[in-house]
Amino acid sequence: MAFPAFLLILGAAYAGVALSYGLTAETNPLGPGAAPAVMGLLLMAGCLILLAQEFRGYRRAKAAAAEGRRHEQESQPGARDLVKPILILLILVAGLMVTPLIGMMIAMPLVVLSIALFVERLKPTTALIMGAVTALMLWLVFDLLLSVRFPNSLMGL
């Protein structure tokens, strides 16, 4: 419980310092402090969710102890539980390796599509929608909002 609380404080400090850089700029709708401020706020939100889950688990265990029931122990993670993170890491590395060849606008949606299909085992239509949304978000954020163009790949994309 202490570590999420520490990260909550760290996220608040990060967002606070980012505000001093400015959220907007004269030439861009987003200033140098916008991304760090958003990251700090996301860190704070994630930590609040973790703290709420831990608090609920504590209350359940306390209620179970009051009723005389034993608290169920969660099983230790096995080798099977490590396959997903390793597979995600391998797909990300493969995506980064092919990015100079096929370009960021194709590689990142393919990474999302691969993780959705092979790791999470989602339906193909759902995975395709996720890949398309990833490509759309990349284009909207970098090309339209930030006016940052990706470098051309070796294929010219």
C-alpha positions in Angstrom: 0.0 0.0 0.0 3.0 2.3 0.6 4.4 2.0 -2.9 1.2 3.1 -4.7 0.9 6.0 -2.2 4.5 7.0 -3.0 3.8 6.9 -6.7 0.7 9.0 -6.2 2.8 11.7 -4.5 5.4 11.4 -7.2 2.8 11.7 -9.9 1.4 14.8 -8.2 4.9 16.4 -8.0 5.6 15.5 -11.6 2.3 17.1 -12.8 3.0 20.1 -10.6 6.4 20.7 -12.0 5.2 20.2 -15.5 2.7 23.0 -15.1 5.5 25.4 -14.7 6.7 24.6 -18.2 3.4 25.7 -19.7 0.6 23.6 -21.1 0.3 25.6 -24.4 2.8 27.2 -26.7 2.6 30.1 -29.2 3.2 27.9 -32.3 1.6 24.7 -31.1 -1.6 23.9 -29.2 0.5 21.8 -26.8 3.4 23.2 -24.9 6.4 21.5 -23.3 4.6 20.8 -20.1 1.5 19.2 -21.6 2.8 15.6 -22.0 4.5 15.5 -18.6 1.4 16.9 -16.9 -0.8 14.3 -18.6 1.6 11.5 -17.6 1.6 12.7 -14.0 -2.2 12.8 -13.9 -2.4 9.3 -15.4 0.1 8.0 -12.8 -2.0 9.6 -10.1 -5.2 8.0 -11.5 -3.6 4.6 -11.8 -2.3 4.8 -8.2 -5.7 5.8 -6.9 -7.3 2.8 -8.6 -4.6 0.5 -7.1 -5.1 2.0 -3.6 -8.9 1.5 -3.9 -8.4 -2.1 -4.9 -6.1 -2.7 -2.0 -8.4 -1.1 0.4 -11.3 -3.2 -0.8 -9.2 -6.4 -0.5 -8.3 -5.3 3.0 -11.9 -4.8 3.9 -12.9 -8.2 2.5 -10.2 -9.9 4.4 -11.2 -8.2 7.6 -14.9 -9.1 7.0 -13.9 -12.7 6.3 -11.8 -12.8 9.5 -14.7 -11.4 11.5 -16.9 -14.2 10.2 -14.3 -16.8 11.0 -13.5 -17.8 7.4 -10.0 -18.1 6.2 -8.7 -15.6 3.7 -8.0 -17.3 0.4 -4.3 -17.0 -0.6 -3.6 -16.0 -4.1 -1.5 -18.5 -6.0 2.1 -17.7 -6.8 2.7 -16.9 -10.5 4.0 -19.8 -12.5 5.9 -20.1 -15.7 2.7 -20.0 -17.6 2.0 -16.5 -16.3 5.3 -15.2 -17.6 4.6 -16.2 -21.2 2.3 -13.2 -21.9 4.8 -10.4 -20.8 7.6 -12.1 -22.6 5.6 -12.5 -25.8 4.5 -8.8 -25.6 8.1 -7.8 -25.2 9.2 -9.9 -28.2 6.4 -8.4 -30.4 7.4 -4.9 -29.3 11.0 -5.5 -30.2 10.1 -7.0 -33.5 7.9 -3.9 -34.2 10.7 -1.6 -33.4 13.1 -3.5 -35.6 10.8 -3.3 -38.7 9.8 0.3 -38.1 12.7 1.7 -40.2 11.7 -0.6 -43.0 8.0 -0.2 -43.1 7.4 3.1 -41.1 5.8 3.9 -37.8 2.3 4.3 -39.2 2.3 0.7 -40.3 4.5 -0.9 -37.6 2.7 0.3 -34.5 -0.8 -0.8 -35.7 0.7 -4.2 -36.6 2.2 -4.5 -33.1 -1.2 -3.7 -31.6 -2.9 -6.2 -34.0 -0.3 -8.9 -33.2 -0.7 -8.5 -29.4 -4.5 -8.5 -29.7 -4.5 -11.6 -31.8 -1.7 -13.7 -30.4 -1.4 -12.7 -26.8 -4.9 -11.6 -25.8 -6.6 -14.0 -28.3 -9.2 -11.5 -29.3 -11.6 -12.0 -32.2 -10.0 -10.9 -35.6 -12.5 -8.1 -36.1 -11.9 -6.7 -32.7 -8.1 -6.9 -33.3 -8.5 -5.2 -36.7 -10.5 -2.4 -35.1 -7.8 -1.9 -32.5 -5.1 -1.7 -35.2 -7.2 0.8 -37.2 -7.8 3.0 -34.1 -4.1 2.9 -33.3 -3.2 4.1 -36.8 -5.9 6.8 -36.6 -4.7 8.0 -33.2 -1.1 8.1 -34.4 -2.1 10.2 -37.3 -4.4 12.5 -35.3 -2.0 13.1 -32.5 1.3 13.4 -34.4 0.3 14.7 -37.8 -2.7 16.9 -37.0 -2.4 18.0 -33.4 1.4 18.3 -33.0 2.3 18.8 -36.7 5.1 16.3 -36.4 5.8 14.2 -39.5 7.3 10.7 -39.2 10.4 10.2 -41.2 10.0 8.2 -44.4 10.8 4.6 -44.2 13.0 2.6 -46.5 9.9 1.8 -48.5 9.0 5.5 -48.8 5.9 5.2 -46.5 
